[in-house]
Amino acid sequence: MARGQRKTIDEKIAAKQELIEALMIRVESEQRELEELYEAKRRKELEAVSNLIEEAGLTPEEVTAVLQQYLDNRDEMVS
């Protein structure tokens, strides 16, 4: 069986460099997509918390005070 013309080492190097560059572009694209997903998740979580605060009729200051009290109590229990 006849084989095709063999690539030179320089051609193989160039092909690998092109492949790596293409993969790096793909990785960057996937990283951006992952960051967008994390941001969407964060927005959804914040929306749920905001809805809960609104339904409870609390002000942000009241929520902050309650959370701070909880954290202080938790720290005292751990110590």
C-alpha positions in Angstrom: 0.0 0.0 0.0 1.2 3.4 -0.9 1.5 5.9 1.9 0.9 9.6 1.6 3.8 12.0 1.7 5.2 12.2 5.3 5.1 15.5 7.1 8.3 17.1 8.0 9.1 17.7 11.7 8.5 21.5 11.1 5.1 20.7 9.7 4.3 18.5 12.7 5.4 21.3 15.0 3.3 23.9 13.2 0.3 21.6 13.3 0.7 21.0 17.1 1.0 24.7 17.7 -2.1 25.4 15.7 -3.9 22.7 17.6 -2.8 24.1 21.0 -3.8 27.6 20.0 -7.3 26.3 18.9 -7.6 24.4 22.2 -6.6 27.5 24.2 -9.3 29.5 22.4 -11.8 26.8 23.3 -10.7 26.8 26.9 -11.1 30.5 27.2 -14.5 30.3 25.6 -15.6 27.5 28.0 -14.1 29.5 31.0 -16.3 32.6 30.0 -19.3 30.3 29.7 -18.6 28.9 33.2 -18.3 32.3 34.6 -21.6 33.3 33.1 -23.2 30.2 34.6 -21.8 31.1 38.0 -23.1 34.6 37.7 -26.6 33.4 36.7 -26.6 31.1 39.7 -25.6 34.0 41.9 -28.3 36.2 40.5 -30.9 33.4 41.1 -29.8 32.9 44.7 -29.8 36.6 45.4 -33.3 36.8 43.9 -34.5 34.0 46.1 -33.1 35.8 49.2 -34.5 39.1 48.1 -38.0 37.5 47.6 -37.8 35.9 51.1 -36.8 39.3 52.7 -39.7 41.0 50.8 -42.2 38.3 51.8 -41.1 38.6 55.4 -41.5 42.4 55.3 -38.0 43.0 56.6 -35.7 45.8 55.9 -32.1 45.2 54.8 -31.0 46.7 58.1 -33.1 44.2 60.0 -31.8 41.3 58.0 -28.2 42.5 58.6 -28.8 42.7 62.3 -30.3 39.2 62.5 -27.5 37.7 60.5 -24.9 39.4 62.6 -26.6 38.2 65.7 -26.6 34.7 64.3 -22.9 34.8 63.4 -22.0 36.2 66.8 -24.0 33.4 68.5 -22.5 30.7 66.3 -19.0 32.0 67.0 -19.6 31.9 70.7 -20.8 28.3 70.4 -17.8 27.2 68.5 -15.3 28.9 70.8 
